[in-house]
Each structure stands twice: as C-alpha cells, then as structure tokens.
C-alpha cells in the first residue's frame, strides 16, 4: 500500500553524505577553563549578565530578520497580484487571457530562478532548515548550517520563493534564520566577513553555541507565529537534545524579545500606531468569535469532540501519505537529480513553478464557482482586531471571471497570499463549495508535496495549515449540508483540520498545541487541539515518521532518538563499541602526530601508556584481563588480519581489540597453518616489548602480543586540540624536559574556533619531526567512561543526558578496550547488532 513501508525500503542504499568527519558537539568538560576558574562572584555575575544581553540581542535581530522578510514578501506579492489582476480584468473582456498567464509566468519564473541561484551559492539554505537545526541541536554539526552567508541566502531566497507563487511558507525558514543569528551574534566574528572580528574570547565552545542556537530557533518560532511560549516548547520538544533549567528562562526571554520587536515594527508600519501591538507574528490566525446575530453558534461543543477525533485520524492518514510520497520524491532526487550538474536543480525548480502557475491559473478560470457576496455580519461593538480581520477578509475576495456582486471562490484561495487564504477559510462569512474545497485540497496537497525538497528555501508550516484548513472547512460544509448540524462554527473546524493535517505531517504535539493557542488567542481551543494533534500523531506514527525525521534519515545523519527500545538491553557496550582504536601517548613525537592526523578522520584519540605490569596476566591461556567479552578464534584471527592490512595501508597505530578476548574451546575451522596461531601466541615465552619510541608505528612483522598489548587509559584529546598544538609549535626536544614546553591558555586554544585549521593545510616544515609534544595539560583526564558490561540503554541515556561526543569503554583494571560514538547508537546500527546477537545465540 501507499502507507505501508517494508524494512527493505527503509534499509535501501541511497547516496548519503558521510558525517563521520564532521565536528560533533563539544560537550566534554574542558580541563583548562582558567577563565571561569579565576572568576570571583562579581565577574561571574557579569558573565551571566552578558549572556542575558546576548540572548536579548538575538531575539531583536531575529525579529528584524522576520520584519525584512515579511516586508519584501508583501511588496513583491502585492506587485505581482496587482499587475495580474488588472491584466485578467482587462483580458476577460478582450479575450487575451493567455497574455495574463504569460505575465504571471514571467513574475513567478523570475522569482523562483533568483531563489534557486541563492541556493546554488549556499546549498544548505534549501528547504526549511528545520532538519538541519534539529541535527545541530542533537549534536551533529552540518557544515555551513549556521554561517552568515546561509542566513542571507535563506532570508532572501525565501521571499523570492513565496513571491514566486510556490506552495511554500516563510515561517519555517524563520526557525533556521533565528538559529543562525543565535550561533553567529555571540561570537563577534564572521567567517564570511573576516574583517568583522572583535577581541571577545568568551562563548568560544560548541556547548555555549548550542545554547544560543536553541534560543535563536525558539525566537524564530516566536517571530513566525507570535508565540513565545510555543517557541520555547518547540526548541525543547523538537530541537534541543540537551537542556538545563537555566536555559529555559533565557530561551523564553529571547522568544519574547523577538515577538516584541516584530510586533512593534509591523504594527507601527502597517497601522501607523506605534505601540499598539496588533500583529504579534508573521502569521496571525485572528480572533475566532461567533457573530452576535447567530445565537445558535458555538465555537465548539462536546458533540464536536467526536468529529475532531475522526478528523485527527484522517489528518494522520493524510500526513502519513504526504510523508510517504515526499520520501519517494526525495529518493528520486538523490538518485537522479543531485548527482547531475547544479543547473538541473534550477531547471527542476523552474518546472515546478511553471506547473504550479499553469494549474492555479487554469483551475481558477475553469473550476472556480461564482458565489454571491455576503455582507459582514460583525456588529460595531466588535474589537478592533476583529474588524481589521473582517476588512482584510472582505478585501481579499477575488472576482476573477465572475459577474458583478459575485466572487470566484477558487481564485479567492489561489490568487491571494497564503496568510490571506487561511484567514478566508477561518473567518469568511460566505461559504466555499464542497467541490472547490476538494479540488483546492487535492491540488495543494500534491503540489506542496512535490515542492518541498526542491532547491529553493521553503517552509512547510503554512502550506500544511492551508491544506488542512481546506479539509476542515470541507468537513464543516458537509456536516451542515447533509447532517443538519447548524450549530457548527466553520472556523473551528477549519482550525482543527489545519492542526490535524499539520500534526500528521510534522508529528508535533505539545509545542504545536501552544503555538496554535497563542496564534488564535483562544484558550478554549486547547482541549480540542491537543486531542486532535495526539490522535493525528498516533495515527501517523503507525505508518512512518515525521517529515523532518524522514529527511534526516535520508541524509544519513546519526541522529539520536529520545530513548532505545526495550529489546536493546540484550546488548552490552562491548557489543556496539568500536574496538579498532587509534591512540596517542602522553608524550608523542610530532612525526607520529602528523601521521595519525593525516591518515585518520577521528575527532578524538585516547591517551594511553603500555601496561607492562599486566602483560603476564594478559598472556595466560584461559583467563585474559577482561573475561566478559567472548569471541571465537576464527573471529580473532580474521580481525587481526584486517588490522594488519589497515596498519600497512594507513600506517596508523595498532588496534587493541585482542587484549580483552577470552579463549573459547569451541570447534572452529582451523587455519591452514599446521599449528593454531592463537595458541602460539598464548604459549609464547614471556619476552619484554621492544623499545617503542613515540614516533614508531607497528609493522606487520610484530608478533601478536606486540600488536595487541594492554593499554592503560589516561584521558581523551580532541583532533582540534592536537592540530592547534602543532600549528602553534607547542613541543620540546628530547634533550629537554616537558616543563620547557610552552603552555597555551584556553583563549589561545579556542582562538581559531569554530574553523580550526586542517592538518593537510599546515606548514610544518619549520618543526623538527623528532620533537615531542606533551598532550597531558590539554587532554581531558576524566571523561565519562563505561564498563564493557554496561547495558545499551544506560550507555544511551548517558550519551544523551550529558551531551557526549565520545564514550571510552574501560575495563576493570583501567585499560581502554573500545570507544563509542553516536554512530554506534543510531537506530540502524543497533538493529544490525541486535540481529547479529540473535544469530550467534
């Protein structure tokens, strides 16, 4: 079926981007934060006050970005519709409607072409940006996702996309824009504008940047919908994986600042009354209120809850269908569009724009119905906001191809900005015919699904709300016409339909409930909206994931879920860890460090020393150091052979995977040699290790015990730290002591943040390869570690709650036996290891 997806489809191989080399969230405790350690109470209070000021500045700047986007979207859209409307009115009498269609095509294709060009400049600006920000807040840093060039291309591109008539929204990209502002503003420097740089050494870590990005994403939601509380909950529910209580108030304050800024300037510019605060967000649903003349009307009743539940089920099914179709389109683009030249992506965007424009124009001309205009039923005692909404709704009625005193219901929905079309469905006094609503829903559903994913900045919130509002209004019309429920308020059903469809697509519950309540200013809608969203989410989750999670999985990003399944506790840390380790010594020669950094892509390296004292115990036949890990002899020999090949090709440091293996007396296929190689290793007479200098790498002539020796774990050091030490020439000669090595402060170590130099770009000709680097002052001597026997659920919770990047696995005597990264905790990896576990039972 269209909704059902098999495991083979989920595991289908797609061209995925390798995120192994990306810089993960740096949540390891920095051992050299002397800036914070030297602070007294007054300095610490000033440090905290600076955070609050920066959070306020992020909110204000996000509001300004929203004001910029809204102003130019309105300007371009009104210009286009004004020209097209006058042309249609003239050509209706003269019979030159083809000329009107060409004019509309000229506007739309030009705007969409400009939006596509901006995406070519910065490809990560395509789409809504919510999946990328979700990945960033989860701990994965997508390249270029929070750069200044990204927010410029995103803000300018989305206004061209919306003005170009594509079925996209500008509210979703506001979340990405706010996140970029939050990431860049506290740094007081820019990669794109290198001349803009201030001596501000604070907040130069991914941990602080992640908190500011959380605040910026929440500010984007608040600016888009005028919902500061909803923005805070969105950042907590859908975005951030790591949260703390102190961050909650800062995020809420940032959201309030964004809402205040946007509301103040929009109200002053549009109404000329500064300080009136009548427009809280880019999308305002208006006030839902029955007219005083209709005494039977109620916003909603207990009887309506049953219909709301049914609408939630249908919304979940529609959302699952939308996600399934969009996933198949995304797979097709990844196979057939993305590998081709970039011009093909631009042509695809123009094709979508061309198809959308022609269908909208033809549907309005052929399928629209001419309906009688109805006078406003609002009395003079209504509030100012209700009067303004009524005037806006009545002024946006389109009379295309219809005689006097009538309006074209299809053109009223298509030839208006999306926000005006939503207000029409929520508050219009007249009715739209069921045929018009059905055709509008079908066209919007299919074209929105096709549009989301092309190479233009695009949001999904408003198209989903508009599509769902048409569905809800259709249900209200059918209940009134065929069942005779005259008490139904059509605006309520339109709102519930919008919530049902949007919830079925994005699978949000708490935050979306609060966003819709704040956007409507009607607390009585809390219960029906919450019930509808929960039912829609449960129904949609039965078939597939939310749209953002689907696109994250298609990109191959190692996103961590909130928790693991119960069956995963059958696995231990030893089952999922990576035993092939590349490590460094506390005192390592420059030659070895350069070789390690140039031949590996790891972001952290264990700092170890040889455990010569435990060597005799390690060489005993039946009892090795960690007797909790059991492998067959054949597996040992195979992995040893693979490690020899890797050492020969990469010249990397040896693996220590064999030092935790127990000999199982299980009949296995013997190697072709006359004697068991493993038995030779275990029975070998004790001989001391060769004199291993720090610059020496293992050779394939090494014996098994020389290759897989016990290593005592001392700490963890990051790739960026090693590169910085080499770049600054921090080392000492072997004729001196390590005390003569220069020391770098925390500010000096983080001076190049967030773009540390690449090891391949460093000029190391002035450094003597025999010089030694003492890494102990810069390593993390007390990282979080786990035992090989630790359950996977405990490992997962530790990884998520503490925001870890790397988790060393250390046995009972302090020897590192493996390391766990987020790739080892993804759902696909755990499922694969669980299947292997069942096969070996």
N, C-alpha and C positions, 0 to 999 in steps of 0.2 A: 504494500500500500504506500501511499504518498507520505504517510506519517511514520510508518514503521521503518527502522533502520537497523540492519544487522551489524554484528561485530566486524564482519569483513569490510563493510563500508566505513566503519569508524577507524579501522586499522589500515585503511588504504594508503599506500605510499604516495605522498604529494611532495612537490618541490618545496622543502621547508628551509627556512633560514637557520643557520647554526648559531644558537645563542650561547654556546659554550664559552666563547671568547669575550662575552660581554661583561661589563663591570657590574657585579651584584652589589646589593645594598650593604654598605659597610657598617654592620651593627656590632662588630667585635669591639670590646672595650679597649680604647686607646690607652696604652700604658704610659704615655708621655704627655698627658694633658696638663702640663705645668701651668698653662694659662688659667685653667679653672682651679687647680690645686692651690695656687698662690692668691686666690681671691679672698678678701675679707667679706664681711656681711654687706657692707655698703657697695662694694664692687659687684657682688653677686646680685644685689637688688637692681643696680644699674644695668647689669647684663640682662636680667629678666625684663626690665622696662624697655630695653632696646628691642627685645622680641615682640612685645606688645605693640610698639610703634611700627615695626616692620609688618606685623600682621594687619594693622590698620591701613598701612600704605598699600599692601597687596589688595585688600578689599576695594580701596578707592580706585586703584589702577584697573582692576577688573571691571568695575562699574564704568570707567571711562572707555574701555575697550568695547563693552556692550553698547554704550551710547554711540560710539563711532560706527559700529556695525549696523545698529538699528537706523541711524540717520541716513546712511547711504543706501541701505536696502529700501527704505521708504522712498527715497529720492529716485532711484533707478526704476523701482516698480511702478510708482505713480507716473513717471515719464513714459514708460512703455505702455501702460494701460490707457493713459490719456491719448496717446497717438493712435493706438489700435482701436480704441472705442470710437474716436471721431472718424477714423477710416471706415470702420464697419458701418456706422450710421450713414455715411455718405454712399458707400458701395452697396448697401442694401437696396437703395432706390435706383442706383445706376447699374447694378448688376456686375460689379467688379470685385466680388469678394475674394477672388484669387489674389488680387493686389494686396488686400488686407492680410491675407495669410502670409504672403511674402514679406510684408513689413514685420509681422510678428516673428517670422523665422529669422529675419535679419537681426532683430534685437536679441533673441534667445541664443542663436548660434554664436554671436559675437561675445556675449557674456560668458557662455559656457567655455568657449575657446580660451578666454582670458583666465578663467578658473583652472582649466587644465594646464595652461602654461605655468601657473604658480605652483601647481603640484609637481611639475617636472623640475622646478627649481629645488623644491623640498618635498620628496616623495612621502615623508611621514605625515605631511599635512593633509593627506587624503583621508576621506571618511570622517567620522565624528570625533575620533581621537580618544573615545572612552575606553576601548580595549587597551590601547597603549598606556593610558594613565593608570588603568587598573593593574596592568603588568608592572608598571613602575612602583606603584604603592605596595604591590605584593612582594617586591624585592628584586625584580628583573629590570634592568636599565636598557631600554630600547634605544639604539643610537639616534641622536638628534631629536628626541621626542620633546625635550624641554629647552630648545635653543631659541634665541631671539628671532632668527630667520624663520623658524617654524610658526611662531605666533603671528608674524607679519603675513606670511603666505596663507595661514589659516584664516585670519580675520578678513583679509582682502578677498581671498578665494571664496569664502562662504557667502559674502554679499553678492558676488557675481553669480554663484550657483543659484541662490534664491531668486535674484532678479532675472536669471535666465529661464525661469519657468520650470526648472526641475522640481520633482516632488521630494524636496529635501527641506530641512529646517535649519535655522540659525541658532537654536537654543542648545542643541547637543554640542557643537563645537565650542560654545562658551565655556564648557567644563574644561576642555583641553586648553583653551586660551588662559583661563584663570590659573590652571596648573603651571603653565609656562611662566606666567608672571610671578607665581609663588616661588618657582625654582630660581629665577634669574635676579629678581629685585634684591634679595638679601645678600647676594654675592658681590654687588657693586662692581661688576666687571662683565664683559661680554666677549664671547669667542668671535662673534661676527664683527663686532666693533672693538678691535683690540686697543684702540686709544682710550676707550672708556674704562678706566681702571683706577680704583681708589685703594689706599692702604687700609684695608679693613680685614683683619685676619680672623674674625670670628665667623662662626657658622660654616666653616670650610670642611664639612663632612657630609656624607650621604644621609646620616641619621637626622641631622638638622634640616637638610634639604627636603627629606621625605616629609617632615612635619609641615614645612611651609607649602609643599606641593599639596598636601591634604587640605590645608586652609584655602589654597587657591582654587582647588577643584570644588570645594563647598561654596566658595564665593561665586564661581561660575554658575552653579545651580541656582543660587540665590538671585543673581542678576537676571537669569533667564526667566524664572518663574515668580520672582518676588517672594521667595520662600526661604528665609534664613534658617529656620529650624529644619526644614526639609533638606536644605543643602548640607547641614551638619550631619544629619542622619544618612544622607546619600554617601558622604565621604566615609562614614563609619561602616555602613552596610555593604556598599558595592565597591568601595575603593580600598581603603587602608586595611592592611593585614595586621599592622602593629599599632596599638593605640594605648594611650595613657590618659589619666584623668585630667592632668593639667592641659593637655592638648585640646580637650573638649571645649573649654571656655575660649581659648584662642581662636579655634575654628568658628565658633558661633559669633564671636566678635568680628571676625573677618567677614563672615556672611552678612552680618548686619551693616557693616561699612559699605559693602558692595550694593546692597539693596538701597541704602540711604542715598548713596551717590547717584545711582541710576534713576531713582525715583525723583530726586530733587531736580536734576537737569532735564529729564524728559517732561516732567510736569511743567516746569518753567518755560521750556521751549515750545511745547505743544499748546498749552493753555494760556501762557503769558502770566500766570500767577505763581510766582516763585514762593516755595514753601507750602504749597497746597498738598503735595504728595498724593496725587491721584493715580499715578501709573507706577505701581511697585516693581514691575518686571517687564521683560520684552514680550511675554505672553500673558495676557490678563483675561481670565475667563468671565469677568464681570459678575454682577450680583444676580443670584437666582431668586426671583420673587414673583409670586402669582399676582396678577392684577386684582385690584380691589373689586372690580365688577364681577369677577368669577368666584362666587362663594364656594363652589364645589371643588375648586382646585386645591391640591395639597402638593407640597414638594415631593413627599413620598409617604407611603403608609405601610403597615405591616403586611398587607397583601402583596405589595410590590416586592418585598424581600424574596419571595419565591421566584418571581421573574428575574430579579437581579442574580440569583444563584444560577439560573439557567443561562443567563447572558454571560456569566463568568465561565461556565463550561464551554459555551460556544466560542467565547473570546480566547480561551486556552487552546481550543482546537484550531481556530484561525491563526493564532500566533505560532503554534507548532507547525502548521502548514507553511506559513510565511518563512519561518526559520529554515525549514527543510528545503524549500525552493531556493532561498538565498544561499544556503550552503552549497547546493549543487552548482549554482551560478558561480560562486566563489572558486570552487574546484575547477570549473571550466576555465575561468580567467587565469588561474595559476598554471594550468597546463598549456593553454593556447594563446593567451594574450600577454601575460607578463614576460615570458621568455623572448618575445619578439621586440623589435625596436620600440622606443618610447612613443614614437609617432602613432603607433597602433592604439595605444591607450587614449590618445587625444581623439582619434577617429571614433573610437567606441563611445566616448562621451558625447561627441557631436551626433552620432547615430541615435543615442538615447534622447538627446534634446530634440532632434528632428522628429522622431516618432512621437514623443510626448506632445510637441506643439501641434502636429497634424491631428492627432487623436482628440486633443482638447478642443481645437477649433471645429472639427467635423462633428464631434459629439454635441457641442453647444448649438451648432446650427441645425443638426438633423434630429437629435434625440431629445433636446430640451422641450419642455412644455410651457406654454404661455398661461400664466395663472393670474388671477385677479389680485390687485394690490389691496391690502387691508390697512386701515388707519391704525395708528398706535393706540393701544388700549391703556397706556400708562396715564395715570392722573397727574395733576400738577403737584401733588403732595409727595411724589416720589423723591428719592435722594438725588443729589447731583450726579453721582456716578451712574445711577440707573438711567437718568435722562440722557447722559452722554452716550451710554451704550445703545440706547434706543435710537438716537440720532445716527450713530455710526452704522447700526444695522440697516436702517432705512436708506441711508445714503449710499450704501454699497450694493443695493439692488440693481441688477443689470436688465435692461430692456432689449437686449440684442434680438433682432429678428422677430420682435413681437409688436403688436399694435399698441396704441395709447392705453393707459390705465392697466396695463398688464406687464408682467415681468417674466423673463426667461429663468426658470429655476435651475437649469443645468449651467447656464452661463453665470448665474449669480454665485455658484460654487467654484467654477473653474476660472473665471475672469476677475478674481479678487485675490489679494494676498491671503495666505493660509490662515493668518490670525483672524481676518475678517470673515473667512468662510466658517471658521469654528464658531465665531460669535453668531453667525447666521443660524447655524444648527442648534446652538444653545438657546438663543433668545428671539429668533424671528417669530413674529405673530402669525404669519401665514404658514401654510404647510407646503412641504415638498412632496411630490407624488411618489408613491412606492416604486414605480418604475425608474424614476430619476434617481432616487436614493440607491436602488440596487445597481444600476449601471455606474453611478458615480463610485460606489464602494468597490465594484469589480475592477474598474479602470485604475482607481487609486491604489488598490491592493497590488495589482500586477505591476504597474509602473514603478511604485515605490520599491517593490522587491527587486526589480531589475536595476533601479538607480542606485540603491545602497551597495556600494562596493566599487563603483567606477572611480576613475582618477580625478575626483573633484572633492573639495571639502563639503561634507554633507552630514546633516543630523537626521535622526530617526524619530525623535520625540514627537514633533509636530505632525509629520505625515501619519504616524500611528494614531495620534489623538484625533486627527481629522477623519481618518478612515473608520476608527471606532465610533466617532460621533455620528457619522452617517449610518452605521449599523444600529446604534441605539435609537436614532430618530426613526429609522425604518420600523423597528420593533414597536415604538410608541404609536406610529401611524396604524400599524396592523392591529394593535390591541384596541385602539379607538374605533377603527372602522369595522372590524369583524367580530370583536367580542363585546363592544359597547362599554368599555371602561372609560367613562367620560371624566373621571376624577384625575386621570393621569396628567402629569405635567411633563410635556415633551422634553423640556430642557434637562430634567433629571435623568431621563432615560438616555439622552444623548451623552450626558456626562458619564453615566455608568457604562455605556457602550465604549466610550473612549478609554475609560480605566480598564475595562475588560480586555480590549484588544492590546493596549499598551502593556498591560501586565502579562498577557500571553506571549508577547514578543521579548520583553526585557527581563521578565521574571523578578521584578522588584515588588516588595510588599510594604514594609514599614515606611521607608523614605518616600515612596511614591504616594502612599496614603496621605502623609503630611503635606507633600508638595501640592497635591490636588486640593486638600482642605484649605491651605493657605492661599492658593490661587483663586478659589471661589469665595473665600471669606465666609464660609458657611459651615459651622462646626457640626450641624445636624447631619451633614453628609458623611461624617466619619464612619459610622457603622456600616452603611451600605457599600461605601467604597472599600473598606477593609475586607468585608465578606467577599465582594466581587474579586478583588485582587488575589486573595488567598485561594479561592476556587480556581481562578484562571491559572495561577502558578502551579497548583497541584495537577491540574489537567494537562498543562503543557509539559511539566516535568516527566509525565508518564511516557512521553514520546521522545523528547530531545531536550537539549539545554537551551539557555537563553541565547539571544543573538550575539551578545558580546562574548560569552564564553565560547561559542562556536568559532568566532573569528580568532580568538586567542589560540584555540586548539589547532586551527588551520595554519597558523603562523609557526607552530611548533614551539611556543613559549613554555618553559617549565613553570607553569602557574600552579601554586599550591592551593588545594581546596581547604575548606574550614576544618575538616576532620577526615580521618580514614574510616574505611568500613570495618565492621567487627571481625570479618574473616581475616583481615590483615595482621591480627595479633598472632597468627600462626607463624609469622616471620619474625626474625630477630635482626638486630643491627648487623650481625655477621652475614646475613643473607642478602642484604642490599648494599653493603659498603663497597667501595672501590679499593681492592687490595693492592693494586699496582701503584705504588707511591713514588713520587719524585720528591726528594728531600734535600735539605742543606744542613751543613754542620754549623755549630755556633761560630766557628772561625773558618771561613771558606775563602779560597783564593778567587781573585777576580776572573781568572780563566774559567773556573768551574761555574761561577755565577752566570757569566755571559753564555756559556754553553747550555746551561739549564734554561735560561730565559729565552734563548733563540730557538730551542728545539721543543719547547712545550708551550701550551696555551693555558696552563693552570693559573689561577688567580691567588692561590695561597700554597705555601710549602711548609711542611713540618720541619721543625728544627730538632735534630736528633744527634745522639752520640752512640757509638758502638757499645753494646752491653757485654763486654768481655767476661764479666763476672758470672753471667748466666749461661755462658757458652757450653759448659759441661752438661748442665741440665738440658739445654736445648738439643744436645746430640744424643741423649738417651733414647733407646729404641722405642719404648711403648708410651712414655709419658713426656710430652712436649710442654712448653710453658703454658699455653692456653689450650687446655684439653676440651674446650667446649665447642670448637669448630672441627667438624669431621668431613674429610674429603677422601675420595678414593685415590689409590695410587696412580691410576691412569689419568685422573684429573690433575694430579700434582705434576706429573711428567709433561702433560700437554701444556699446562700453563707455564711451566719452567721453560719449555721450548719457545713458546710465544715471547716470553720475557727476554730470552737470549737474542731472538730476532730483533726485538724492539731496541735493545741495547746496542746492537750492531748498527742499526739504521739511524737511530736518533742520537746515539752517544749520550743517553740520559743516565741518570742514576738508577741503581738497581731497585727492583721490587723486593718487598719484604714479606710477600704473601705466604711463603712456606714456613715461616717461623712459628705459625700458630696451627700447624696441621698435625693431626694425630694419625697414627698408622692403624688402619682398619684391616683386620685379617679377613678380607673378602676376596673371593676368587675373581680375578680380573684377567683381562687379556694381557699377557706378558709382552714386553717389548722384544724386538728381535734380538737384543743382546743376549749373550749367554747367561749373564747374571743380572739380578734386579738392581737397577741404578739407584733406586731409593735405599735399598738395603746396603749398598756400598757406602752411601752417604752416612747412614746411621751407624755402621760398624767401623767407620774410618777412625783410625787412631787420632787422638787429640793432637793438633798442631796449632800453634798460635797463628792469628791472622797476619797477613803480610802488612808491612809498614805502609799504611794507606795515607798518603798526603792529601790535603784537601782538594788539590787540583786533579787527582787521579780519578778516572771513571772506570767502572768494571769492564773487563774484557771477557770475551766468550770462553777464554781458557780458564777462567776462575772455576774452582770446584763449587759443588752445591752449597757447602756450608759457608764458603766465602761469599757466595752470591746472596744467600738468604740468611742473613745473620740477624740476631736480635738487636733492636734499636730502641734506646731509651728516649722517650718523648720529653722535650723541654719547652716547646712553645710553637707558635704559629706566626709566620711572617707573610705579608702580602707582596704580590708582584710589584705593585706600585711603590712600595717602600724599598724594595731591592733596586728598582730602576732609579729611584731618586738618589739612593746612596751611590750608585755608580755614576750618575750624572754629576753629582757634587764632588766626586772623588774622595769619598769617605773611606779611608783604608789606612793600613800601616804595613810597614815592611817586616819581614820575618826576623830581622835583626833587632827589632824594637818590641816593646810590649804593647798590648792592646790599649793601655792607658794613653798612649800617644796618638790614638786615632781621634780625629776631630769629632765633635758632638754637634748634632743639629737639633734645634728646638722644634716644637710641634708646629709653630708657624712656618718655619723653613721647610719642614717635611710636607706641609699641605699647601705650599705656595703655588704649585702648578695645578692644584685642584680646580676643575674636575677633569682636565685633559692632561694626564700625566704623559711624558714623552714615551715613545715606543722604543723598545730595546734595539730595534733594527735601525733607528734613526740617530742613535747616539754616536758621537765621535769619541771612541775610546783609545785613540792612537797614543795619547799622552799618558795613559795609565799602564803601569807595568803589570803584565798578567800574573806575575808571581806575588804581587801584593795581596794582602789578606784583609778581608772585611769582617769585622766583629759585628754580628747582627743582633746580639743579645740585648743591647739597650733599646732596640726598636721593635723587637718581636713582642707578641702578646704571650706572657709567660703563664697565664691562667685562663685559657679559653675553655668554653664548655666542652666536656668530653662525655662519652658514654661507654659502657661496657659492651663487649660483643654479645652478651646475653640479653640486652635491653630490648623490650618489645617495640615493634614498629610504631605503635600508637604513642608510646612515650617519646620516642625519637621525634615523631611528627609534631607533637604538642610542644616539645622543647624548641624545635626549629621555628615554629610559627609564633609562639608567645614571646620568645627572646629575640626574634628577628635575626637569626643566624645566617651566615653565608656558607660556613664550612663547619663540620662537626667531626673532629677526630674520634676514632674508635681506639680505646686504650685498654689493654688487658690488666689483670690484677697486679702485675709487677711493674706497671708503668711503661710498657712497650707499645708503641703505636702499631696497630695491625691493619688499619684502613682509614678511609675518610668518607664522609657522607656529605653530598651537596644536594641542592634542590632537585637536580636531575634524578637523583636516586629516590626521591619521594613523590614524583609525579604519579598520577593515577595509572598511566600506561606502563610505566616501569614496574610499579608494584604489582600490577596484574600479571605482567610477564614473569616476575619472580615467583608469584604465587602459583602460577601454572607449573613452573619448574619444580616447586616444592611438592606439589601433588604428584608429579611424575616420578619423583625419587622416593616417595613413600612406599 
